[in-house]
Amino acid sequence: MTPTPPINRRGFHRRLAGLPLALSALPAVAAAAAPAPTETPRHKPGSVVTLLTALEPPTLVGLVNSAAGTFLVSPKAVEGLLSYDFDLRPKPQLAVAWEVQPDGLQYTFHLRRGVRWHDGRPFTSADVAFSILALKQSHPRGRATFASVTEVRTPDPHTAVLVLAKPAPFLLTALAAAESPIVPRHVYEGRDLASHPANNAPVGTGPFVFKEWQRGSHIIYERNPDYWDAGKPYIDRLVVRFVPDPAAAAAALESGTVDLAGATPVPIPDLDRLKALPHLSLDTRGNEYFNNSTTRIEFNLDNPYFRHVKVRQAVALAIDREVVLKTAWYGYGLVAPGPISPVLKQFYDPASSKPVFDRKRAEALLDEAGFPRGADGVRFRVTHDVFDGGGNRVGQYIRQALARVGIDVTIRTQEFGAYIKRVYTERDFDFNNQGMSQMFDPAVGIQRFYWSKNFRPGVPFSNGAHYQNPEVDQLLEAAAVENDAAKRRALYAEFQRVIARELPTIGLVAVAQVTVANRRIGGHTVGAEGLSGNFSDLYIRT
């Protein structure tokens, strides 16, 4: 490991009735120790905290990029209008109060006063207007999230009003720093957003000021002495190390070379061993916003076998999800048989008809579909595509489970880029298993996989199944603009019932993403954004 560089020393908000919540159902494996009642975080001169990530970000500001490495580091310097508690209820960040009109067509944000950019210029509503429209133009998800925004009015320097052409009930949950960063207009205006040098040397309002980025090694952020939240941050330097090897990450955490890492940074079999070490803690909280990932099977519905619903139903019945959870993920997660994860409690419908393990019924359905066993006991042969270690463990179980009902499966592994090209561009696959983030709202994280209008060859993680159902399209489109929370839940419940019948995909497991932290570090996981928060509350215990 490269040694840590030496330090160079130097209102209220309104919660709206009916706001969709996303409550984490994943158990806290071993919650990071909360501050003791007498413990008061305070600035510790000379303090350094080292954050480990497996993925070096392609850019340091999430304005035009949604890569995992970027949304981890971007909020440290560049903030958003809101942050979120563990139930995805909004909290003030650059906005201190907000109102939404009853028709859902106007959002008014009252901005924090006295905030300055790292270059000393004042933060105003003009920066908010510029950023929201830039996200609408250039951000991979922002194009859809802000598609209904027709203008952003700025009646005064501390008020921004988003005007929409149609309701977007998910919008108030989409304003975290990592998802929708607010950037300085005076820095970005008039230049290409994607190639702007400030993307790699950010100018923000956040608790940390960018210092250096040594490619392939680390990023250094230093304490912002003029941060708007007086007294914060509590540390002088944040170092982000790039350690792509999980075994090396485990060794670094165990030795204390690094202080914390998220998104299950170590081999899953190592988690129990690390949890037993007195200086380390494990936590599954703080993944509600981005990392509420599920694994699922995706069928190519143009395949001559999987276009038959009875074949897909048979596959669902032949799989024991409890076995998948225990063998592939060592119990770190929840069984998640439907299209919406139980982690999204506000939208998950446990009453929807879900497939259960029933090998005998699976055999009968395959016979009914017209695929009897041959002389060799095989009904048909297919290829199953995977791209990562966890997916390969799941794939090996699927191969064994389907062999027992007469389906011969060949596992095909490949690196990520080849997998994406095969599945989404060439469409040269029979069925796959993959992880997918459900994000903070079904309209953002789930609709993309089932909406017929999102069958977009060449676009990763779109409707790869080529699923087409006018009823599902209508349900998804209605839910995306429904302001009434109860009606919106009912629409998504009906969507889950239809998918449970037709099974263009099969849900398997809601995988628990684990943060490993040194117990001397406090304040790292304070809300749904977890390690993708701004770290203004991060401190070193004395």
C-alpha positions as CSV (number, residue, x, y, z in Angstrom):
1,M,0.0,0.0,0.0
2,T,1.2,3.5,-0.8
3,P,1.8,5.4,2.5
4,T,-0.6,8.2,3.3
5,P,0.8,11.5,2.2
6,P,1.7,13.9,5.0
7,I,-0.8,16.6,5.9
8,N,-0.3,20.1,4.5
9,R,-2.0,22.0,7.4
10,R,-4.5,24.6,6.9
11,G,-33.8,25.9,9.0
12,F,-36.2,23.7,8.8
13,H,-37.7,21.4,6.2
14,R,-41.2,20.3,5.3
15,R,-42.0,16.6,5.1
16,L,-44.8,16.0,2.7
17,A,-47.7,13.8,3.4
18,G,-47.7,10.6,1.3
19,L,-44.0,10.9,0.3
20,P,-42.9,7.4,-0.9
21,L,-40.5,5.8,1.6
22,A,-38.1,3.0,1.0
23,L,-37.4,1.2,4.3
24,S,-34.5,-1.2,4.5
25,A,-35.5,-4.7,5.5
26,L,-32.0,-6.0,5.4
27,P,-30.8,-6.8,8.9
28,A,-27.9,-4.8,10.3
29,V,-25.2,-7.5,10.3
30,A,-23.4,-5.8,13.1
31,A,-24.3,-2.1,13.2
32,A,-21.3,0.2,13.3
33,A,-21.0,1.4,16.9
34,A,-23.1,4.6,17.5
35,P,-21.6,7.4,19.5
36,A,-21.9,6.8,23.3
37,P,-24.3,9.2,25.0
38,T,-21.3,11.2,26.4
39,E,-19.4,11.2,23.1
40,T,-19.4,14.6,21.3
41,P,-17.8,14.6,17.9
42,R,-15.3,17.5,17.5
43,H,-12.6,18.6,15.1
44,K,-9.4,16.7,15.7
45,P,-6.4,18.6,14.3
46,G,-4.1,16.5,12.1
47,S,-6.7,13.7,11.7
48,V,-6.7,11.6,8.6
49,V,-9.3,9.0,7.5
50,T,-8.6,6.6,4.6
51,L,-11.6,5.3,2.6
52,L,-11.1,2.3,0.4
53,T,-12.8,1.7,-2.9
54,A,-12.4,-1.1,-5.5
55,L,-13.4,1.2,-8.4
56,E,-11.4,4.2,-9.3
57,P,-13.9,6.8,-10.5
58,P,-13.7,8.0,-14.2
59,T,-14.5,11.5,-13.0
60,L,-14.8,13.2,-9.6
61,V,-18.1,15.0,-10.2
62,G,-21.4,13.1,-10.9
63,L,-22.8,15.7,-13.3
64,V,-22.6,13.6,-16.4
65,N,-21.5,10.3,-15.0
66,S,-23.2,7.8,-12.7
67,A,-20.4,5.3,-12.2
68,A,-20.1,3.7,-8.8
69,G,-16.7,5.2,-8.1
70,T,-18.0,8.6,-9.0
71,F,-21.0,8.6,-6.8
72,L,-18.8,7.6,-3.8
73,V,-16.4,10.5,-4.1
74,S,-18.4,13.3,-5.7
75,P,-20.5,14.3,-2.6
76,K,-17.4,14.9,-0.5
77,A,-16.9,18.2,-2.4
78,V,-20.1,18.8,-4.4
79,E,-23.4,18.7,-2.5
80,G,-27.0,18.3,-3.4
81,L,-30.3,20.0,-2.4
82,L,-31.2,17.2,0.0
83,S,-29.9,14.3,1.9
84,Y,-32.0,11.3,3.2
85,D,-32.5,9.4,6.4
86,F,-32.5,5.6,6.5
87,D,-36.2,5.6,5.5
88,L,-35.5,7.9,2.5
89,R,-37.2,10.8,4.1
90,P,-35.6,14.0,2.9
91,K,-33.4,16.2,5.1
92,P,-31.9,19.7,4.4
93,Q,-28.6,20.1,2.6
94,L,-28.4,23.0,0.3
95,A,-32.1,23.4,0.5
96,V,-33.5,24.1,4.0
97,A,-37.2,24.0,3.2
98,W,-39.4,23.0,0.2
99,E,-43.0,22.8,-0.9
100,V,-44.7,20.8,-3.7
101,Q,-48.0,22.0,-5.2
102,P,-50.9,19.6,-4.9
103,D,-50.9,18.9,-8.6
104,G,-47.2,17.9,-8.5
105,L,-46.3,20.5,-11.2
106,Q,-44.2,22.9,-9.1
107,Y,-41.5,22.3,-6.5
108,T,-40.2,25.3,-4.6
109,F,-36.9,25.1,-2.8
110,H,-35.7,27.7,-0.2
111,L,-31.9,27.6,-0.3
112,R,-29.4,27.8,2.5
113,R,-28.0,31.3,3.0
114,G,-24.3,32.2,3.5
115,V,-23.0,29.2,1.5
116,R,-19.9,29.8,-0.6
117,W,-18.2,27.8,-3.3
118,H,-14.7,26.6,-2.6
119,D,-13.4,29.5,-4.8
120,G,-15.2,32.0,-2.5
121,R,-18.1,32.9,-4.8
122,P,-21.6,32.9,-3.3
123,F,-24.0,29.9,-3.9
124,T,-27.3,31.1,-5.4
125,S,-30.5,29.8,-7.1
126,A,-28.8,30.5,-10.4
127,D,-26.5,27.6,-9.6
128,V,-29.5,25.3,-8.9
129,A,-31.2,26.2,-12.1
130,F,-28.1,25.6,-14.2
131,S,-27.4,22.3,-12.5
132,I,-30.9,20.9,-12.8
133,L,-31.0,21.7,-16.5
134,A,-27.5,20.3,-17.0
135,L,-28.5,17.1,-15.3
136,K,-31.6,16.9,-17.6
137,Q,-29.4,17.3,-20.6
138,S,-26.4,15.2,-19.8
139,H,-26.8,12.8,-16.8
140,P,-27.5,9.2,-17.7
141,R,-30.5,9.0,-15.2
142,G,-31.1,12.7,-15.0
143,R,-32.4,12.7,-18.6
144,A,-35.4,10.7,-17.3
145,T,-35.6,12.0,-13.7
146,F,-35.9,15.6,-14.9
147,A,-37.6,15.0,-18.2
148,S,-40.8,16.7,-17.0
149,V,-38.9,19.8,-15.8
150,T,-39.7,22.6,-18.3
151,E,-38.0,25.4,-16.5
152,V,-36.3,26.4,-13.2
153,R,-37.4,29.8,-12.0
154,T,-35.2,31.9,-9.8
155,P,-37.4,34.7,-8.3
156,D,-34.6,35.6,-5.9
157,P,-31.0,34.4,-5.1
158,H,-32.3,32.0,-2.4
159,T,-35.4,30.5,-4.1
160,A,-35.5,27.9,-6.9
161,V,-38.8,26.8,-8.5
162,L,-38.9,23.7,-10.6
163,V,-41.8,23.8,-13.1
164,L,-43.0,20.4,-14.5
165,A,-45.1,19.5,-17.5
166,K,-46.4,16.4,-15.7
167,P,-46.0,15.1,-12.2
168,A,-42.9,13.2,-11.2
169,P,-43.6,11.9,-7.7
170,F,-40.1,10.3,-7.4
171,L,-38.3,13.7,-7.9
172,L,-38.1,14.7,-4.3
173,T,-36.2,11.5,-3.6
174,A,-33.8,12.1,-6.5
175,L,-31.9,15.1,-5.1
176,A,-29.0,13.6,-3.2
177,A,-25.6,14.9,-3.9
178,A,-24.4,11.7,-5.5
179,E,-27.4,11.5,-7.8
180,S,-28.1,15.2,-8.6
181,P,-25.0,17.3,-7.7
182,I,-25.3,21.1,-7.7
183,V,-22.4,22.7,-9.4
184,P,-21.2,26.3,-9.8
185,R,-22.7,28.0,-12.9
186,H,-19.8,30.5,-13.1
187,V,-17.3,27.6,-13.5
188,Y,-19.3,25.4,-15.9
189,E,-21.3,27.8,-18.0
190,G,-20.3,28.1,-21.7
191,R,-18.1,24.9,-21.8
192,D,-18.7,21.3,-22.7
193,L,-20.0,19.6,-19.6
194,A,-18.5,16.1,-20.3
195,S,-14.9,17.4,-20.9
196,H,-14.9,20.2,-18.4
197,P,-11.7,20.2,-16.3
198,A,-13.7,20.9,-13.1
199,N,-15.0,17.3,-13.3
200,N,-11.6,16.2,-12.3
201,A,-10.8,19.1,-9.9
202,P,-14.1,19.8,-8.4
203,V,-15.3,23.2,-7.1
204,G,-18.1,22.6,-4.6
205,T,-19.8,23.7,-1.4
206,G,-19.0,20.6,0.5
207,P,-17.1,19.9,3.7
208,F,-13.9,18.8,1.8
209,V,-11.8,20.6,-0.8
210,F,-10.2,18.7,-3.6
211,K,-6.4,18.5,-3.2
212,E,-5.0,15.9,-5.7
213,W,-5.8,12.8,-7.7
214,Q,-3.0,10.4,-8.4
215,R,-4.4,8.0,-11.0
216,G,-4.2,4.4,-10.0
217,S,-3.4,5.3,-6.4
218,H,-5.5,7.8,-4.5
219,I,-7.5,11.0,-4.2
220,I,-6.9,13.5,-1.4
221,Y,-9.5,15.9,0.0
222,E,-8.7,18.5,2.7
223,R,-10.9,20.1,5.3
224,N,-13.0,23.1,4.1
225,P,-12.4,25.7,6.9
226,D,-15.3,27.8,5.6
227,Y,-17.9,25.1,5.5
228,W,-21.4,26.4,6.0
229,D,-22.1,23.9,8.9
230,A,-19.8,25.5,11.5
231,G,-17.4,23.2,13.3
232,K,-17.6,20.6,10.6
233,P,-16.0,18.6,9.1
234,Y,-14.3,17.0,12.1
235,I,-11.2,15.6,10.2
236,D,-8.4,17.4,8.4
237,R,-7.9,15.0,5.5
238,L,-9.8,12.3,3.7
239,V,-7.8,9.9,1.5
240,V,-9.6,7.7,-1.0
241,R,-7.5,4.6,-1.9
242,F,-8.1,2.4,-4.9
243,V,-7.7,-1.3,-4.0
244,P,-9.4,-3.5,-6.6
245,D,-8.3,-6.8,-5.1
246,P,-10.8,-8.0,-2.5
247,A,-8.2,-10.1,-0.7
248,A,-5.9,-7.0,-0.5
249,A,-8.8,-5.0,0.8
250,A,-9.4,-7.5,3.6
251,A,-5.8,-7.4,4.6
252,A,-5.8,-3.5,4.6
253,L,-8.8,-3.3,6.8
254,E,-7.5,-6.0,9.1
255,S,-4.1,-4.3,9.5
256,G,-5.6,-0.8,9.9
257,T,-4.0,0.5,6.8
258,V,-7.4,1.8,5.7
259,D,-10.3,2.8,7.9
260,L,-13.4,1.9,6.1
261,A,-14.8,0.5,2.9
262,G,-18.3,-0.2,1.6
263,A,-20.3,-2.3,-1.0
264,T,-19.0,-5.6,0.5
265,P,-15.3,-4.8,-0.3
266,V,-13.9,-8.2,0.8
267,P,-14.6,-11.8,-0.2
268,I,-17.9,-12.8,1.4
269,P,-16.4,-15.8,3.2
270,D,-14.1,-13.3,5.0
271,L,-16.9,-11.2,6.5
272,D,-17.5,-13.5,9.6
273,R,-13.8,-13.5,10.3
274,L,-13.5,-9.7,10.1
275,K,-16.7,-9.3,12.2
276,A,-15.0,-11.2,15.0
277,L,-12.0,-8.8,15.1
278,P,-12.4,-6.3,18.0
279,H,-11.3,-3.2,16.0
280,L,-13.7,-3.7,13.1
281,S,-17.5,-3.4,12.7
282,L,-19.8,-4.5,9.9
283,D,-23.0,-2.6,8.9
284,T,-25.6,-3.2,6.2
285,R,-27.2,0.2,6.7
286,G,-26.5,3.1,4.3
287,N,-27.3,1.2,1.1
288,E,-30.9,2.1,0.9
289,Y,-30.4,4.9,-1.7
290,F,-28.0,3.3,-4.3
291,N,-26.9,-0.2,-3.3
292,N,-30.2,-2.0,-2.6
293,S,-29.2,-4.6,-5.2
294,T,-31.0,-7.7,-6.1
295,T,-29.9,-10.7,-8.2
296,R,-32.3,-12.1,-10.8
297,I,-32.6,-14.3,-13.8
298,E,-33.3,-12.5,-17.1
299,F,-34.8,-14.6,-19.9
300,N,-34.3,-13.7,-23.6
301,L,-38.0,-13.9,-24.6
302,D,-37.0,-14.3,-28.3
303,N,-35.4,-17.7,-27.4
304,P,-37.4,-20.7,-28.7
305,Y,-37.7,-22.2,-25.3
306,F,-38.0,-19.3,-22.9
307,R,-40.7,-17.6,-25.0
308,H,-43.0,-20.2,-23.4
309,V,-44.4,-19.0,-20.1
310,K,-44.8,-22.5,-18.8
311,V,-41.0,-23.0,-19.3
312,R,-40.2,-19.8,-17.4
313,Q,-42.6,-20.9,-14.6
314,A,-40.9,-24.3,-14.5
315,V,-37.5,-22.7,-14.1
316,A,-38.9,-20.5,-11.2
317,L,-40.3,-23.6,-9.5
318,A,-37.0,-25.6,-9.9
319,I,-35.0,-23.0,-7.9
320,D,-34.7,-22.9,-4.2
321,R,-34.0,-19.3,-3.3
322,E,-33.0,-20.1,0.3
323,V,-30.2,-22.4,-1.1
324,V,-29.1,-19.5,-3.5
325,L,-28.9,-17.1,-0.5
326,K,-26.9,-19.5,1.6
327,T,-24.6,-21.0,-1.0
328,A,-23.9,-17.9,-3.2
329,W,-24.2,-15.1,-0.6
330,Y,-23.5,-16.9,2.7
331,G,-26.8,-15.7,4.1
332,Y,-26.0,-12.0,3.6
333,G,-29.3,-10.9,2.2
334,L,-33.0,-11.7,1.8
335,V,-35.0,-13.9,-0.5
336,A,-36.5,-11.6,-3.1
337,P,-38.7,-13.6,-5.6
338,G,-40.4,-10.6,-7.3
339,P,-39.5,-7.6,-9.5
340,I,-39.6,-5.3,-6.5
341,S,-37.3,-6.1,-3.6
342,P,-38.6,-6.4,0.0
343,V,-36.0,-3.7,0.8
344,L,-38.4,-1.2,-0.9
345,K,-41.1,-1.8,1.8
346,Q,-43.2,1.1,0.6
347,F,-43.7,-0.6,-2.8
348,Y,-43.1,-4.3,-2.1
349,D,-46.3,-6.4,-2.2
350,P,-45.9,-9.6,-0.2
351,A,-49.3,-10.8,-1.2
352,S,-48.4,-11.1,-4.9
353,S,-48.3,-14.7,-6.1
354,K,-44.7,-15.8,-5.9
355,P,-43.1,-19.0,-7.2
356,V,-42.1,-21.6,-4.5
357,F,-39.7,-24.4,-4.8
358,D,-41.6,-27.4,-6.4
359,R,-39.5,-29.6,-8.6
360,K,-42.4,-32.0,-9.3
361,R,-44.6,-29.2,-10.6
362,A,-41.7,-27.9,-12.6
363,E,-41.4,-31.3,-14.4
364,A,-45.1,-31.3,-15.2
365,L,-45.1,-27.8,-16.6
366,L,-42.2,-28.7,-18.9
367,D,-44.2,-31.7,-20.2
368,E,-47.2,-29.5,-20.7
369,A,-45.1,-27.0,-22.7
370,G,-44.2,-29.7,-25.1
371,F,-40.6,-30.4,-24.0
372,P,-40.5,-34.1,-22.8
373,R,-37.3,-35.7,-21.7
374,G,-35.3,-37.4,-24.4
375,A,-33.6,-40.8,-24.3
376,D,-30.7,-39.1,-22.5
377,G,-33.0,-37.5,-20.0
378,V,-32.5,-34.0,-21.5
379,R,-35.4,-31.8,-22.6
380,F,-33.3,-29.1,-24.2
381,R,-30.0,-27.4,-23.9
382,V,-29.4,-23.7,-23.2
383,T,-26.5,-21.4,-22.2
384,H,-26.5,-19.3,-19.1
385,D,-24.4,-16.1,-19.1
386,V,-22.7,-14.6,-16.1
387,F,-20.0,-12.0,-15.6
388,D,-18.8,-12.0,-11.9
389,G,-17.9,-14.2,-9.0
390,G,-21.3,-14.0,-7.3
391,G,-23.1,-14.5,-10.6
392,N,-21.0,-17.6,-11.3
393,R,-21.8,-19.1,-7.9
394,V,-25.5,-18.5,-8.6
395,G,-25.0,-19.9,-12.1
396,Q,-23.5,-23.1,-10.9
397,Y,-26.5,-23.7,-8.6
398,I,-28.9,-22.9,-11.4
399,R,-27.1,-25.5,-13.7
400,Q,-27.5,-28.2,-11.0
401,A,-31.1,-27.3,-10.2
402,L,-32.3,-27.3,-13.8
403,A,-30.4,-30.5,-14.6
404,R,-32.7,-32.2,-12.1
405,V,-35.7,-31.2,-14.3
406,G,-34.1,-32.1,-17.6
407,I,-32.7,-28.8,-18.7
408,D,-29.0,-29.0,-19.7
409,V,-27.3,-25.7,-18.9
410,T,-23.8,-24.6,-20.0
411,I,-22.3,-21.7,-18.0
412,R,-20.6,-19.1,-20.0
413,T,-18.4,-16.6,-18.1
414,Q,-16.9,-13.4,-19.5
415,E,-15.6,-10.1,-18.4
416,F,-18.1,-7.3,-17.8
417,G,-17.7,-5.5,-21.2
418,A,-18.1,-8.7,-23.2
419,Y,-21.2,-9.6,-21.2
420,I,-22.8,-6.2,-21.8
421,K,-22.1,-6.5,-25.5
422,R,-23.4,-10.0,-25.8
423,V,-26.7,-9.4,-23.8
424,Y,-27.6,-5.8,-24.8
425,T,-26.1,-5.3,-28.2
426,E,-25.7,-8.6,-29.9
427,R,-28.6,-10.2,-27.9
428,D,-26.7,-13.5,-28.3
429,F,-27.9,-15.1,-25.0
430,D,-30.5,-17.6,-23.8
431,F,-30.8,-16.4,-20.2
432,N,-28.5,-14.8,-17.6
433,N,-28.3,-13.8,-14.0
434,Q,-27.2,-10.4,-12.9
435,G,-27.3,-7.9,-10.1
436,M,-29.4,-4.8,-10.5
437,S,-29.8,-1.8,-8.3
438,Q,-33.4,-0.9,-7.5
439,M,-32.4,2.6,-6.6
440,F,-34.6,4.8,-4.5
441,D,-37.9,4.5,-6.4
442,P,-39.4,1.9,-8.9
443,A,-39.9,4.6,-11.5
444,V,-36.1,5.1,-11.6
445,G,-34.7,1.7,-10.8
446,I,-37.2,-0.9,-11.9
447,Q,-39.3,0.5,-14.8
448,R,-36.3,0.4,-17.1
449,F,-36.3,-3.4,-17.1
450,Y,-40.0,-4.1,-17.9
451,W,-41.2,-1.1,-20.0
452,S,-41.6,-2.1,-23.6
453,K,-40.5,1.3,-24.7
454,N,-37.1,0.7,-23.0
455,F,-36.2,-2.2,-25.3
456,R,-33.1,-0.5,-26.5
457,P,-30.4,-2.7,-28.0
458,G,-27.0,-1.4,-27.2
459,V,-28.1,0.3,-23.9
460,P,-26.9,-1.6,-20.8
461,F,-29.4,-2.6,-18.2
462,S,-32.4,-1.7,-20.2
463,N,-35.2,-4.2,-21.1
464,G,-32.9,-7.0,-22.0
465,A,-35.6,-9.6,-21.9
466,H,-37.5,-7.9,-24.8
467,Y,-40.6,-8.0,-22.6
468,Q,-43.7,-6.5,-24.1
469,N,-47.0,-6.2,-22.3
470,P,-49.4,-3.2,-22.8
471,E,-50.9,-3.8,-19.4
472,V,-47.5,-3.5,-17.7
473,D,-46.7,-0.5,-19.8
474,Q,-49.9,1.2,-18.6
475,L,-49.3,0.3,-15.0
476,L,-45.7,1.6,-15.0
477,E,-46.6,4.8,-16.8
478,A,-49.5,5.6,-14.5
479,A,-47.4,4.9,-11.4
480,A,-44.6,7.2,-12.6
481,V,-47.0,10.2,-12.5
482,E,-49.4,9.3,-9.7
483,N,-49.2,11.8,-6.8
484,D,-51.5,9.8,-4.5
485,A,-49.2,7.5,-2.5
486,A,-51.9,4.8,-1.9
487,K,-52.9,4.7,-5.5
488,R,-49.3,4.5,-6.5
489,R,-48.7,1.6,-4.2
490,A,-51.8,-0.2,-5.7
491,L,-50.4,0.3,-9.3
492,Y,-47.1,-1.2,-8.3
493,A,-48.8,-4.1,-6.5
494,E,-50.7,-5.0,-9.7
495,F,-47.5,-4.7,-11.7
496,Q,-45.9,-7.3,-9.3
497,R,-48.9,-9.6,-9.8
498,V,-48.6,-9.5,-13.5
499,I,-44.8,-10.1,-13.5
500,A,-45.3,-13.0,-11.0
501,R,-47.6,-14.6,-13.6
502,E,-45.6,-14.0,-16.8
503,L,-42.0,-14.2,-15.3
504,P,-40.0,-12.3,-17.9
505,T,-37.4,-12.3,-15.1
506,I,-37.1,-14.3,-11.9
507,G,-36.1,-12.5,-8.7
508,L,-33.6,-14.4,-6.5
509,V,-31.9,-12.5,-3.6
510,A,-31.8,-9.0,-2.2
511,V,-28.0,-9.0,-1.5
512,A,-26.9,-7.2,1.7
513,Q,-24.1,-4.7,0.9
514,V,-21.8,-4.6,3.8
515,T,-19.7,-1.7,5.1
516,V,-16.5,-2.6,7.0
517,A,-15.2,0.1,9.3
518,N,-12.6,0.6,12.0
519,R,-14.3,1.2,15.3
520,R,-12.2,4.3,15.9
521,I,-14.2,6.0,13.1
522,G,-17.6,7.4,13.8
523,G,-20.3,9.2,11.8
524,H,-19.6,7.4,8.5
525,T,-23.1,6.0,8.0
526,V,-25.7,8.5,9.0
527,G,-28.4,8.0,6.4
528,A,-29.5,6.2,3.3
529,E,-26.6,7.4,1.2
530,G,-24.1,5.7,3.5
531,L,-20.5,6.1,2.4
532,S,-21.8,8.1,-0.6
533,G,-22.8,10.9,1.8
534,N,-20.7,14.0,2.2
535,F,-18.8,12.8,5.4
536,S,-19.4,16.1,7.2
537,D,-20.3,14.0,10.3
538,L,-17.2,11.7,10.0
539,Y,-15.0,11.9,13.1
540,I,-12.3,10.0,15.0
541,R,-13.1,8.7,18.4
542,T,-10.9,9.7,21.2
